[in-house]
Amino acid sequence: MSMIVLKLAGDVFEVEIPDDHEFKFPNQESVDVISYIRIGGDFKLTSFKIC
């Protein structure tokens, strides 16, 4: 099972994917809470955890 981690870290969104790859995107809208996530393509979500 592969795990993808999404983090809201102040002024950036961090996305961690398998094999220790990490991507960072600017939080241009200064979002404090993520209320909606859209995923496109060939993807199967088996669990979701909020920490």
ModelCIF file with pLDDT and N, C-alpha, C, O atoms, coordinates in Angstrom:
data_MODEL
#
_entry.id   MODEL 
#
_entity.id                         1 
_entity.type                       polymer 
_entity.pdbx_number_of_molecules   1 
#
_entity_poly.entity_id                      1 
_entity_poly.type                           'polypeptide(L)' 
_entity_poly.nstd_linkage                   no 
_entity_poly.nstd_monomer                   no 
_entity_poly.pdbx_seq_one_letter_code       MSMIVLKLAGDVFEVEIPDDHEFKFPNQESVDVISYIRIGGDFKLTSFKIC 
_entity_poly.pdbx_seq_one_letter_code_can   MSMIVLKLAGDVFEVEIPDDHEFKFPNQESVDVISYIRIGGDFKLTSFKIC 
_entity_poly.pdbx_strand_id                 A 
#
loop_
_entity_poly_seq.entity_id 
_entity_poly_seq.num 
_entity_poly_seq.mon_id 
_entity_poly_seq.hetero 
1 1  MET n 
1 2  SER n 
1 3  MET n 
1 4  ILE n 
1 5  VAL n 
1 6  LEU n 
1 7  LYS n 
1 8  LEU n 
1 9  ALA n 
1 10 GLY n 
1 11 ASP n 
1 12 VAL n 
1 13 PHE n 
1 14 GLU n 
1 15 VAL n 
1 16 GLU n 
1 17 ILE n 
1 18 PRO n 
1 19 ASP n 
1 20 ASP n 
1 21 HIS n 
1 22 GLU n 
1 23 PHE n 
1 24 LYS n 
1 25 PHE n 
1 26 PRO n 
1 27 ASN n 
1 28 GLN n 
1 29 GLU n 
1 30 SER n 
1 31 VAL n 
1 32 ASP n 
1 33 VAL n 
1 34 ILE n 
1 35 SER n 
1 36 TYR n 
1 37 ILE n 
1 38 ARG n 
1 39 ILE n 
1 40 GLY n 
1 41 GLY n 
1 42 ASP n 
1 43 PHE n 
1 44 LYS n 
1 45 LEU n 
1 46 THR n 
1 47 SER n 
1 48 PHE n 
1 49 LYS n 
1 50 ILE n 
1 51 CYS n 
#
_struct_asym.id          A 
_struct_asym.entity_id   1 
#
loop_
_ma_qa_metric.id 
_ma_qa_metric.mode 
_ma_qa_metric.name 
_ma_qa_metric.software_group_id 
_ma_qa_metric.type 
1 global pLDDT . pLDDT 
2 local  pLDDT . pLDDT 
#
_ma_qa_metric_global.metric_id      1 
_ma_qa_metric_global.metric_value   82.69 
_ma_qa_metric_global.model_id       1 
_ma_qa_metric_global.ordinal_id     1 
#
loop_
_ma_qa_metric_local.label_asym_id 
_ma_qa_metric_local.label_comp_id 
_ma_qa_metric_local.label_seq_id 
_ma_qa_metric_local.metric_id 
_ma_qa_metric_local.metric_value 
_ma_qa_metric_local.model_id 
_ma_qa_metric_local.ordinal_id 
A MET 1  2 66.00 1 1  
A SER 2  2 77.00 1 2  
A MET 3  2 82.00 1 3  
A ILE 4  2 84.00 1 4  
A VAL 5  2 86.00 1 5  
A LEU 6  2 84.00 1 6  
A LYS 7  2 86.00 1 7  
A LEU 8  2 85.00 1 8  
A ALA 9  2 84.00 1 9  
A GLY 10 2 85.00 1 10 
A ASP 11 2 90.00 1 11 
A VAL 12 2 91.00 1 12 
A PHE 13 2 87.00 1 13 
A GLU 14 2 90.00 1 14 
A VAL 15 2 89.00 1 15 
A GLU 16 2 90.00 1 16 
A ILE 17 2 88.00 1 17 
A PRO 18 2 86.00 1 18 
A ASP 19 2 85.00 1 19 
A ASP 20 2 84.00 1 20 
A HIS 21 2 91.00 1 21 
A GLU 22 2 93.00 1 22 
A PHE 23 2 92.00 1 23 
A LYS 24 2 94.00 1 24 
A PHE 25 2 91.00 1 25 
A PRO 26 2 93.00 1 26 
A ASN 27 2 87.00 1 27 
A GLN 28 2 85.00 1 28 
A GLU 29 2 82.00 1 29 
A SER 30 2 83.00 1 30 
A VAL 31 2 81.00 1 31 
A ASP 32 2 82.00 1 32 
A VAL 33 2 79.00 1 33 
A ILE 34 2 77.00 1 34 
A SER 35 2 81.00 1 35 
A TYR 36 2 80.00 1 36 
A ILE 37 2 77.00 1 37 
A ARG 38 2 80.00 1 38 
A ILE 39 2 77.00 1 39 
A GLY 40 2 80.00 1 40 
A GLY 41 2 84.00 1 41 
A ASP 42 2 84.00 1 42 
A PHE 43 2 76.00 1 43 
A LYS 44 2 77.00 1 44 
A LEU 45 2 77.00 1 45 
A THR 46 2 79.00 1 46 
A SER 47 2 77.00 1 47 
A PHE 48 2 74.00 1 48 
A LYS 49 2 72.00 1 49 
A ILE 50 2 69.00 1 50 
A CYS 51 2 64.00 1 51 
#
loop_
_atom_site.group_PDB 
_atom_site.id 
_atom_site.type_symbol 
_atom_site.label_atom_id 
_atom_site.label_alt_id 
_atom_site.label_comp_id 
_atom_site.label_asym_id 
_atom_site.label_entity_id 
_atom_site.label_seq_id 
_atom_site.pdbx_PDB_ins_code 
_atom_site.Cartn_x 
_atom_site.Cartn_y 
_atom_site.Cartn_z 
_atom_site.occupancy 
_atom_site.B_iso_or_equiv 
_atom_site.pdbx_formal_charge 
_atom_site.auth_seq_id 
_atom_site.auth_comp_id 
_atom_site.auth_asym_id 
_atom_site.auth_atom_id 
_atom_site.pdbx_PDB_model_num 
ATOM 1   N N  . MET A 1 1  ? 0.846   -1.179 0.000   1.00 66.00 ? 1  MET A N  1 
ATOM 2   C CA . MET A 1 1  ? 0.000   0.000  0.000   1.00 66.00 ? 1  MET A CA 1 
ATOM 3   C C  . MET A 1 1  ? 0.887   1.236  0.000   1.00 66.00 ? 1  MET A C  1 
ATOM 4   O O  . MET A 1 1  ? 1.831   1.319  0.786   1.00 66.00 ? 1  MET A O  1 
ATOM 5   N N  . SER A 1 2  ? 0.602   2.181  -0.856  1.00 77.00 ? 2  SER A N  1 
ATOM 6   C CA . SER A 1 2  ? 1.330   3.447  -0.923  1.00 77.00 ? 2  SER A CA 1 
ATOM 7   C C  . SER A 1 2  ? 0.555   4.507  -0.173  1.00 77.00 ? 2  SER A C  1 
ATOM 8   O O  . SER A 1 2  ? -0.675  4.481  -0.126  1.00 77.00 ? 2  SER A O  1 
ATOM 9   N N  . MET A 1 3  ? 1.290   5.443  0.417   1.00 82.00 ? 3  MET A N  1 
ATOM 10  C CA . MET A 1 3  ? 0.641   6.494  1.184   1.00 82.00 ? 3  MET A CA 1 
ATOM 11  C C  . MET A 1 3  ? 1.071   7.852  0.650   1.00 82.00 ? 3  MET A C  1 
ATOM 12  O O  . MET A 1 3  ? 2.248   8.080  0.374   1.00 82.00 ? 3  MET A O  1 
ATOM 13  N N  . ILE A 1 4  ? 0.107   8.743  0.508   1.00 84.00 ? 4  ILE A N  1 
ATOM 14  C CA . ILE A 1 4  ? 0.353   10.119 0.116   1.00 84.00 ? 4  ILE A CA 1 
ATOM 15  C C  . ILE A 1 4  ? -0.043  10.991 1.295   1.00 84.00 ? 4  ILE A C  1 
ATOM 16  O O  . ILE A 1 4  ? -1.132  10.832 1.847   1.00 84.00 ? 4  ILE A O  1 
ATOM 17  N N  . VAL A 1 5  ? 0.825   11.907 1.683   1.00 86.00 ? 5  VAL A N  1 
ATOM 18  C CA . VAL A 1 5  ? 0.576   12.775 2.827   1.00 86.00 ? 5  VAL A CA 1 
ATOM 19  C C  . VAL A 1 5  ? 0.419   14.209 2.337   1.00 86.00 ? 5  VAL A C  1 
ATOM 20  O O  . VAL A 1 5  ? 1.287   14.726 1.633   1.00 86.00 ? 5  VAL A O  1 
ATOM 21  N N  . LEU A 1 6  ? -0.685  14.853 2.707   1.00 84.00 ? 6  LEU A N  1 
ATOM 22  C CA . LEU A 1 6  ? -0.935  16.258 2.394   1.00 84.00 ? 6  LEU A CA 1 
ATOM 23  C C  . LEU A 1 6  ? -0.826  17.058 3.684   1.00 84.00 ? 6  LEU A C  1 
ATOM 24  O O  . LEU A 1 6  ? -1.463  16.713 4.680   1.00 84.00 ? 6  LEU A O  1 
ATOM 25  N N  . LYS A 1 7  ? -0.034  18.113 3.681   1.00 86.00 ? 7  LYS A N  1 
ATOM 26  C CA . LYS A 1 7  ? 0.131   18.946 4.867   1.00 86.00 ? 7  LYS A CA 1 
ATOM 27  C C  . LYS A 1 7  ? -0.112  20.404 4.513   1.00 86.00 ? 7  LYS A C  1 
ATOM 28  O O  . LYS A 1 7  ? 0.331   20.888 3.472   1.00 86.00 ? 7  LYS A O  1 
ATOM 29  N N  . LEU A 1 8  ? -0.815  21.089 5.386   1.00 85.00 ? 8  LEU A N  1 
ATOM 30  C CA . LEU A 1 8  ? -0.992  22.527 5.281   1.00 85.00 ? 8  LEU A CA 1 
ATOM 31  C C  . LEU A 1 8  ? -0.037  23.121 6.302   1.00 85.00 ? 8  LEU A C  1 
ATOM 32  O O  . LEU A 1 8  ? -0.291  23.056 7.505   1.00 85.00 ? 8  LEU A O  1 
ATOM 33  N N  . ALA A 1 9  ? 1.052   23.696 5.832   1.00 84.00 ? 9  ALA A N  1 
ATOM 34  C CA . ALA A 1 9  ? 2.123   24.174 6.714   1.00 84.00 ? 9  ALA A CA 1 
ATOM 35  C C  . ALA A 1 9  ? 2.295   25.686 6.559   1.00 84.00 ? 9  ALA A C  1 
ATOM 36  O O  . ALA A 1 9  ? 3.273   26.158 5.979   1.00 84.00 ? 9  ALA A O  1 
ATOM 37  N N  . GLY A 1 10 ? 1.328   26.432 7.087   1.00 85.00 ? 10 GLY A N  1 
ATOM 38  C CA . GLY A 1 10 ? 1.423   27.891 7.031   1.00 85.00 ? 10 GLY A CA 1 
ATOM 39  C C  . GLY A 1 10 ? 1.291   28.438 5.630   1.00 85.00 ? 10 GLY A C  1 
ATOM 40  O O  . GLY A 1 10 ? 0.200   28.441 5.061   1.00 85.00 ? 10 GLY A O  1 
ATOM 41  N N  . ASP A 1 11 ? 2.395   28.902 5.069   1.00 90.00 ? 11 ASP A N  1 
ATOM 42  C CA . ASP A 1 11 ? 2.352   29.544 3.756   1.00 90.00 ? 11 ASP A CA 1 
ATOM 43  C C  . ASP A 1 11 ? 2.577   28.583 2.592   1.00 90.00 ? 11 ASP A C  1 
ATOM 44  O O  . ASP A 1 11 ? 2.689   29.018 1.446   1.00 90.00 ? 11 ASP A O  1 
ATOM 45  N N  . VAL A 1 12 ? 2.645   27.261 2.876   1.00 91.00 ? 12 VAL A N  1 
ATOM 46  C CA . VAL A 1 12 ? 2.820   26.266 1.811   1.00 91.00 ? 12 VAL A CA 1 
ATOM 47  C C  . VAL A 1 12 ? 1.961   25.030 2.066   1.00 91.00 ? 12 VAL A C  1 
ATOM 48  O O  . VAL A 1 12 ? 1.622   24.714 3.206   1.00 91.00 ? 12 VAL A O  1 
ATOM 49  N N  . PHE A 1 13 ? 1.616   24.339 0.976   1.00 87.00 ? 13 PHE A N  1 
ATOM 50  C CA . PHE A 1 13 ? 1.029   23.008 1.028   1.00 87.00 ? 13 PHE A CA 1 
ATOM 51  C C  . PHE A 1 13 ? 2.170   22.046 0.722   1.00 87.00 ? 13 PHE A C  1 
ATOM 52  O O  . PHE A 1 13 ? 2.914   22.258 -0.236  1.00 87.00 ? 13 PHE A O  1 
ATOM 53  N N  . GLU A 1 14 ? 2.319   21.003 1.513   1.00 90.00 ? 14 GLU A N  1 
ATOM 54  C CA . GLU A 1 14 ? 3.345   20.000 1.264   1.00 90.00 ? 14 GLU A CA 1 
ATOM 55  C C  . GLU A 1 14 ? 2.671   18.688 0.882   1.00 90.00 ? 14 GLU A C  1 
ATOM 56  O O  . GLU A 1 14 ? 1.708   18.265 1.522   1.00 90.00 ? 14 GLU A O  1 
ATOM 57  N N  . VAL A 1 15 ? 3.183   18.050 -0.160  1.00 89.00 ? 15 VAL A N  1 
ATOM 58  C CA . VAL A 1 15 ? 2.670   16.762 -0.611  1.00 89.00 ? 15 VAL A CA 1 
ATOM 59  C C  . VAL A 1 15 ? 3.838   15.785 -0.583  1.00 89.00 ? 15 VAL A C  1 
ATOM 60  O O  . VAL A 1 15 ? 4.844   15.989 -1.263  1.00 89.00 ? 15 VAL A O  1 
ATOM 61  N N  . GLU A 1 16 ? 3.699   14.717 0.213   1.00 90.00 ? 16 GLU A N  1 
ATOM 62  C CA . GLU A 1 16 ? 4.720   13.677 0.284   1.00 90.00 ? 16 GLU A CA 1 
ATOM 63  C C  . GLU A 1 16 ? 4.172   12.430 -0.388  1.00 90.00 ? 16 GLU A C  1 
ATOM 64  O O  . GLU A 1 16 ? 3.069   11.978 -0.079  1.00 90.00 ? 16 GLU A O  1 
ATOM 65  N N  . ILE A 1 17 ? 4.958   11.874 -1.316  1.00 88.00 ? 17 ILE A N  1 
ATOM 66  C CA . ILE A 1 17 ? 4.564   10.655 -2.002  1.00 88.00 ? 17 ILE A CA 1 
ATOM 67  C C  . ILE A 1 17 ? 5.617   9.587  -1.722  1.00 88.00 ? 17 ILE A C  1 
ATOM 68  O O  . ILE A 1 17 ? 6.688   9.896  -1.200  1.00 88.00 ? 17 ILE A O  1 
ATOM 69  N N  . PRO A 1 18 ? 5.321   8.331  -2.066  1.00 86.00 ? 18 PRO A N  1 
ATOM 70  C CA . PRO A 1 18 ? 6.279   7.257  -1.794  1.00 86.00 ? 18 PRO A CA 1 
ATOM 71  C C  . PRO A 1 18 ? 7.668   7.548  -2.373  1.00 86.00 ? 18 PRO A C  1 
ATOM 72  O O  . PRO A 1 18 ? 7.822   8.376  -3.271  1.00 86.00 ? 18 PRO A O  1 
ATOM 73  N N  . ASP A 1 19 ? 8.652   6.864  -1.849  1.00 85.00 ? 19 ASP A N  1 
ATOM 74  C CA . ASP A 1 19 ? 10.054  7.013  -2.252  1.00 85.00 ? 19 ASP A CA 1 
ATOM 75  C C  . ASP A 1 19 ? 10.634  8.355  -1.833  1.00 85.00 ? 19 ASP A C  1 
ATOM 76  O O  . ASP A 1 19 ? 11.559  8.858  -2.471  1.00 85.00 ? 19 ASP A O  1 
ATOM 77  N N  . ASP A 1 20 ? 10.092  8.944  -0.755  1.00 84.00 ? 20 ASP A N  1 
ATOM 78  C CA . ASP A 1 20 ? 10.619  10.181 -0.166  1.00 84.00 ? 20 ASP A CA 1 
ATOM 79  C C  . ASP A 1 20 ? 10.607  11.386 -1.107  1.00 84.00 ? 20 ASP A C  1 
ATOM 80  O O  . ASP A 1 20 ? 11.440  12.281 -0.964  1.00 84.00 ? 20 ASP A O  1 
ATOM 81  N N  . HIS A 1 21 ? 9.692   11.425 -2.052  1.00 91.00 ? 21 HIS A N  1 
ATOM 82  C CA . HIS A 1 21 ? 9.534   12.605 -2.892  1.00 91.00 ? 21 HIS A CA 1 
ATOM 83  C C  . HIS A 1 21 ? 8.599   13.579 -2.186  1.00 91.00 ? 21 HIS A C  1 
ATOM 84  O O  . HIS A 1 21 ? 7.591   13.177 -1.604  1.00 91.00 ? 21 HIS A O  1 
ATOM 85  N N  . GLU A 1 22 ? 8.939   14.854 -2.243  1.00 93.00 ? 22 GLU A N  1 
ATOM 86  C CA . GLU A 1 22 ? 8.116   15.881 -1.605  1.00 93.00 ? 22 GLU A CA 1 
ATOM 87  C C  . GLU A 1 22 ? 7.975   17.072 -2.535  1.00 93.00 ? 22 GLU A C  1 
ATOM 88  O O  . GLU A 1 22 ? 8.939   17.511 -3.162  1.00 93.00 ? 22 GLU A O  1 
ATOM 89  N N  . PHE A 1 23 ? 6.748   17.590 -2.612  1.00 92.00 ? 23 PHE A N  1 
ATOM 90  C CA . PHE A 1 23 ? 6.462   18.763 -3.430  1.00 92.00 ? 23 PHE A CA 1 
ATOM 91  C C  . PHE A 1 23 ? 5.872   19.836 -2.532  1.00 92.00 ? 23 PHE A C  1 
ATOM 92  O O  . PHE A 1 23 ? 5.138   19.534 -1.591  1.00 92.00 ? 23 PHE A O  1 
ATOM 93  N N  . LYS A 1 24 ? 6.191   21.078 -2.819  1.00 94.00 ? 24 LYS A N  1 
ATOM 94  C CA . LYS A 1 24 ? 5.642   22.197 -2.053  1.00 94.00 ? 24 LYS A CA 1 
ATOM 95  C C  . LYS A 1 24 ? 4.991   23.186 -3.011  1.00 94.00 ? 24 LYS A C  1 
ATOM 96  O O  . LYS A 1 24 ? 5.540   23.513 -4.063  1.00 94.00 ? 24 LYS A O  1 
ATOM 97  N N  . PHE A 1 25 ? 3.803   23.656 -2.619  1.00 91.00 ? 25 PHE A N  1 
ATOM 98  C CA . PHE A 1 25 ? 3.061   24.624 -3.401  1.00 91.00 ? 25 PHE A CA 1 
ATOM 99  C C  . PHE A 1 25 ? 2.721   25.803 -2.502  1.00 91.00 ? 25 PHE A C  1 
ATOM 100 O O  . PHE A 1 25 ? 2.373   25.599 -1.339  1.00 91.00 ? 25 PHE A O  1 
ATOM 101 N N  . PRO A 1 26 ? 2.811   27.017 -3.001  1.00 93.00 ? 26 PRO A N  1 
ATOM 102 C CA . PRO A 1 26 ? 2.486   28.183 -2.165  1.00 93.00 ? 26 PRO A CA 1 
ATOM 103 C C  . PRO A 1 26 ? 1.009   28.211 -1.785  1.00 93.00 ? 26 PRO A C  1 
ATOM 104 O O  . PRO A 1 26 ? 0.143   27.852 -2.583  1.00 93.00 ? 26 PRO A O  1 
ATOM 105 N N  . ASN A 1 27 ? 0.739   28.636 -0.572  1.00 87.00 ? 27 ASN A N  1 
ATOM 106 C CA . ASN A 1 27 ? -0.622  28.822 -0.087  1.00 87.00 ? 27 ASN A CA 1 
ATOM 107 C C  . ASN A 1 27 ? -1.011  30.258 -0.400  1.00 87.00 ? 27 ASN A C  1 
ATOM 108 O O  . ASN A 1 27 ? -1.040  31.110 0.488   1.00 87.00 ? 27 ASN A O  1 
ATOM 109 N N  . GLN A 1 28 ? -1.309  30.518 -1.658  1.00 85.00 ? 28 GLN A N  1 
ATOM 110 C CA . GLN A 1 28 ? -1.559  31.881 -2.133  1.00 85.00 ? 28 GLN A CA 1 
ATOM 111 C C  . GLN A 1 28 ? -2.828  32.497 -1.563  1.00 85.00 ? 28 GLN A C  1 
ATOM 112 O O  . GLN A 1 28 ? -2.939  33.721 -1.489  1.00 85.00 ? 28 GLN A O  1 
ATOM 113 N N  . GLU A 1 29 ? -3.778  31.676 -1.162  1.00 82.00 ? 29 GLU A N  1 
ATOM 114 C CA . GLU A 1 29 ? -5.039  32.177 -0.628  1.00 82.00 ? 29 GLU A CA 1 
ATOM 115 C C  . GLU A 1 29 ? -5.019  32.268 0.897   1.00 82.00 ? 29 GLU A C  1 
ATOM 116 O O  . GLU A 1 29 ? -6.028  32.630 1.501   1.00 82.00 ? 29 GLU A O  1 
ATOM 117 N N  . SER A 1 30 ? -3.884  31.944 1.531   1.00 83.00 ? 30 SER A N  1 
ATOM 118 C CA . SER A 1 30 ? -3.752  31.949 2.997   1.00 83.00 ? 30 SER A CA 1 
ATOM 119 C C  . SER A 1 30 ? -4.822  31.087 3.664   1.00 83.00 ? 30 SER A C  1 
ATOM 120 O O  . SER A 1 30 ? -5.432  31.498 4.651   1.00 83.00 ? 30 SER A O  1 
ATOM 121 N N  . VAL A 1 31 ? -5.044  29.898 3.123   1.00 81.00 ? 31 VAL A N  1 
ATOM 122 C CA . VAL A 1 31 ? -6.038  28.964 3.645   1.00 81.00 ? 31 VAL A CA 1 
ATOM 123 C C  . VAL A 1 31 ? -5.563  28.408 4.989   1.00 81.00 ? 31 VAL A C  1 
ATOM 124 O O  . VAL A 1 31 ? -4.412  27.991 5.121   1.00 81.00 ? 31 VAL A O  1 
ATOM 125 N N  . ASP A 1 32 ? -6.460  28.403 5.990   1.00 82.00 ? 32 ASP A N  1 
ATOM 126 C CA . ASP A 1 32 ? -6.150  27.824 7.296   1.00 82.00 ? 32 ASP A CA 1 
ATOM 127 C C  . ASP A 1 32 ? -6.728  26.420 7.453   1.00 82.00 ? 32 ASP A C  1 
ATOM 128 O O  . ASP A 1 32 ? -6.200  25.598 8.203   1.00 82.00 ? 32 ASP A O  1 
ATOM 129 N N  . VAL A 1 33 ? -7.824  26.159 6.731   1.00 79.00 ? 33 VAL A N  1 
ATOM 130 C CA . VAL A 1 33 ? -8.515  24.884 6.822   1.00 79.00 ? 33 VAL A CA 1 
ATOM 131 C C  . VAL A 1 33 ? -8.803  24.382 5.416   1.00 79.00 ? 33 VAL A C  1 
ATOM 132 O O  . VAL A 1 33 ? -9.269  25.142 4.567   1.00 79.00 ? 33 VAL A O  1 
ATOM 133 N N  . ILE A 1 34 ? -8.530  23.109 5.167   1.00 77.00 ? 34 ILE A N  1 
ATOM 134 C CA . ILE A 1 34 ? -8.860  22.507 3.877   1.00 77.00 ? 34 ILE A CA 1 
ATOM 135 C C  . ILE A 1 34 ? -10.216 21.840 4.027   1.00 77.00 ? 34 ILE A C  1 
ATOM 136 O O  . ILE A 1 34 ? -10.355 20.892 4.801   1.00 77.00 ? 34 ILE A O  1 
ATOM 137 N N  . SER A 1 35 ? -11.213 22.316 3.304   1.00 81.00 ? 35 SER A N  1 
ATOM 138 C CA . SER A 1 35 ? -12.556 21.756 3.423   1.00 81.00 ? 35 SER A CA 1 
ATOM 139 C C  . SER A 1 35 ? -12.954 20.924 2.199   1.00 81.00 ? 35 SER A C  1 
ATOM 140 O O  . SER A 1 35 ? -14.015 20.300 2.195   1.00 81.00 ? 35 SER A O  1 
ATOM 141 N N  . TYR A 1 36 ? -12.109 20.913 1.163   1.00 80.00 ? 36 TYR A N  1 
ATOM 142 C CA . TYR A 1 36 ? -12.457 20.211 -0.065  1.00 80.00 ? 36 TYR A CA 1 
ATOM 143 C C  . TYR A 1 36 ? -11.179 19.750 -0.746  1.00 80.00 ? 36 TYR A C  1 
ATOM 144 O O  . TYR A 1 36 ? -10.244 20.531 -0.921  1.00 80.00 ? 36 TYR A O  1 
ATOM 145 N N  . ILE A 1 37 ? -11.141 18.480 -1.129  1.00 77.00 ? 37 ILE A N  1 
ATOM 146 C CA . ILE A 1 37 ? -10.006 17.933 -1.877  1.00 77.00 ? 37 ILE A CA 1 
ATOM 147 C C  . ILE A 1 37 ? -10.567 17.234 -3.108  1.00 77.00 ? 37 ILE A C  1 
ATOM 148 O O  . ILE A 1 37 ? -11.470 16.404 -3.002  1.00 77.00 ? 37 ILE A O  1 
ATOM 149 N N  . ARG A 1 38 ? -10.033 17.569 -4.264  1.00 80.00 ? 38 ARG A N  1 
ATOM 150 C CA . ARG A 1 38 ? -10.460 16.934 -5.507  1.00 80.00 ? 38 ARG A CA 1 
ATOM 151 C C  . ARG A 1 38 ? -9.277  16.165 -6.084  1.00 80.00 ? 38 ARG A C  1 
ATOM 152 O O  . ARG A 1 38 ? -8.176  16.701 -6.207  1.00 80.00 ? 38 ARG A O  1 
ATOM 153 N N  . ILE A 1 39 ? -9.514  14.914 -6.433  1.00 77.00 ? 39 ILE A N  1 
ATOM 154 C CA . ILE A 1 39 ? -8.476  14.055 -6.991  1.00 77.00 ? 39 ILE A CA 1 
ATOM 155 C C  . ILE A 1 39 ? -8.963  13.551 -8.331  1.00 77.00 ? 39 ILE A C  1 
ATOM 156 O O  . ILE A 1 39 ? -10.069 13.021 -8.435  1.00 77.00 ? 39 ILE A O  1 
ATOM 157 N N  . GLY A 1 40 ? -8.142  13.714 -9.363  1.00 80.00 ? 40 GLY A N  1 
ATOM 158 C CA . GLY A 1 40 ? -8.524  13.265 -10.688 1.00 80.00 ? 40 GLY A CA 1 
ATOM 159 C C  . GLY A 1 40 ? -7.594  12.176 -11.185 1.00 80.00 ? 40 GLY A C  1 
ATOM 160 O O  . GLY A 1 40 ? -6.461  12.054 -10.719 1.00 80.00 ? 40 GLY A O  1 
ATOM 161 N N  . GLY A 1 41 ? -8.066  11.401 -12.111 1.00 84.00 ? 41 GLY A N  1 
ATOM 162 C CA . GLY A 1 41 ? -7.234  10.370 -12.716 1.00 84.00 ? 41 GLY A CA 1 
ATOM 163 C C  . GLY A 1 41 ? -7.510  9.001  -12.123 1.00 84.00 ? 41 GLY A C  1 
ATOM 164 O O  . GLY A 1 41 ? -8.524  8.785  -11.459 1.00 84.00 ? 41 GLY A O  1 
ATOM 165 N N  . ASP A 1 42 ? -6.593  8.085  -12.375 1.00 84.00 ? 42 ASP A N  1 
ATOM 166 C CA . ASP A 1 42 ? -6.717  6.711  -11.925 1.00 84.00 ? 42 ASP A CA 1 
ATOM 167 C C  . ASP A 1 42 ? -6.198  6.614  -10.491 1.00 84.00 ? 42 ASP A C  1 
ATOM 168 O O  . ASP A 1 42 ? -4.995  6.501  -10.260 1.00 84.00 ? 42 ASP A O  1 
ATOM 169 N N  . PHE A 1 43 ? -7.123  6.660  -9.536  1.00 76.00 ? 43 PHE A N  1 
ATOM 170 C CA . PHE A 1 43 ? -6.746  6.749  -8.128  1.00 76.00 ? 43 PHE A CA 1 
ATOM 171 C C  . PHE A 1 43 ? -7.800  6.042  -7.293  1.00 76.00 ? 43 PHE A C  1 
ATOM 172 O O  . PHE A 1 43 ? -8.995  6.220  -7.531  1.00 76.00 ? 43 PHE A O  1 
ATOM 173 N N  . LYS A 1 44 ? -7.382  5.248  -6.323  1.00 77.00 ? 44 LYS A N  1 
ATOM 174 C CA . LYS A 1 44 ? -8.307  4.575  -5.423  1.00 77.00 ? 44 LYS A CA 1 
ATOM 175 C C  . LYS A 1 44 ? -7.957  4.949  -3.990  1.00 77.00 ? 44 LYS A C  1 
ATOM 176 O O  . LYS A 1 44 ? -6.848  4.680  -3.528  1.00 77.00 ? 44 LYS A O  1 
ATOM 177 N N  . LEU A 1 45 ? -8.886  5.561  -3.296  1.00 77.00 ? 45 LEU A N  1 
ATOM 178 C CA . LEU A 1 45 ? -8.691  5.946  -1.911  1.00 77.00 ? 45 LEU A CA 1 
ATOM 179 C C  . LEU A 1 45 ? -9.214  4.847  -1.015  1.00 77.00 ? 45 LEU A C  1 
ATOM 180 O O  . LEU A 1 45 ? -10.388 4.483  -1.086  1.00 77.00 ? 45 LEU A O  1 
ATOM 181 N N  . THR A 1 46 ? -8.327  4.306  -0.151  1.00 79.00 ? 46 THR A N  1 
ATOM 182 C CA . THR A 1 46 ? -8.736  3.210  0.729   1.00 79.00 ? 46 THR A CA 1 
ATOM 183 C C  . THR A 1 46 ? -8.933  3.670  2.168   1.00 79.00 ? 46 THR A C  1 
ATOM 184 O O  . THR A 1 46 ? -9.654  3.027  2.930   1.00 79.00 ? 46 THR A O  1 
ATOM 185 N N  . SER A 1 47 ? -8.293  4.786  2.549   1.00 77.00 ? 47 SER A N  1 
ATOM 186 C CA . SER A 1 47 ? -8.508  5.330  3.887   1.00 77.00 ? 47 SER A CA 1 
ATOM 187 C C  . SER A 1 47 ? -8.149  6.803  3.908   1.00 77.00 ? 47 SER A C  1 
ATOM 188 O O  . SER A 1 47 ? -7.432  7.296  3.037   1.00 77.00 ? 47 SER A O  1 
ATOM 189 N N  . PHE A 1 48 ? -8.657  7.499  4.915   1.00 74.00 ? 48 PHE A N  1 
ATOM 190 C CA . PHE A 1 48 ? -8.417  8.929  5.048   1.00 74.00 ? 48 PHE A CA 1 
ATOM 191 C C  . PHE A 1 48 ? -8.258  9.218  6.527   1.00 74.00 ? 48 PHE A C  1 
ATOM 192 O O  . PHE A 1 48 ? -9.104  8.819  7.327   1.00 74.00 ? 48 PHE A O  1 
ATOM 193 N N  . LYS A 1 49 ? -7.196  9.902  6.904   1.00 72.00 ? 49 LYS A N  1 
ATOM 194 C CA . LYS A 1 49 ? -6.922  10.182 8.305   1.00 72.00 ? 49 LYS A CA 1 
ATOM 195 C C  . LYS A 1 49 ? -6.624  11.671 8.481   1.00 72.00 ? 49 LYS A C  1 
ATOM 196 O O  . LYS A 1 49 ? -5.808  12.238 7.754   1.00 72.00 ? 49 LYS A O  1 
ATOM 197 N N  . ILE A 1 50 ? -7.288  12.295 9.448   1.00 69.00 ? 50 ILE A N  1 
ATOM 198 C CA . ILE A 1 50 ? -7.037  13.694 9.774   1.00 69.00 ? 50 ILE A CA 1 
ATOM 199 C C  . ILE A 1 50 ? -6.339  13.741 11.122  1.00 69.00 ? 50 ILE A C  1 
ATOM 200 O O  . ILE A 1 50 ? -6.823  13.191 12.111  1.00 69.00 ? 50 ILE A O  1 
ATOM 201 N N  . CYS A 1 51 ? -5.201  14.403 11.141  1.00 64.00 ? 51 CYS A N  1 
ATOM 202 C CA . CYS A 1 51 ? -4.416  14.493 12.388  1.00 64.00 ? 51 CYS A CA 1 
ATOM 203 C C  . CYS A 1 51 ? -4.429  15.886 12.925  1.00 64.00 ? 51 CYS A C  1 
ATOM 204 O O  . CYS A 1 51 ? -3.825  16.154 13.963  1.00 64.00 ? 51 CYS A O  1 
#
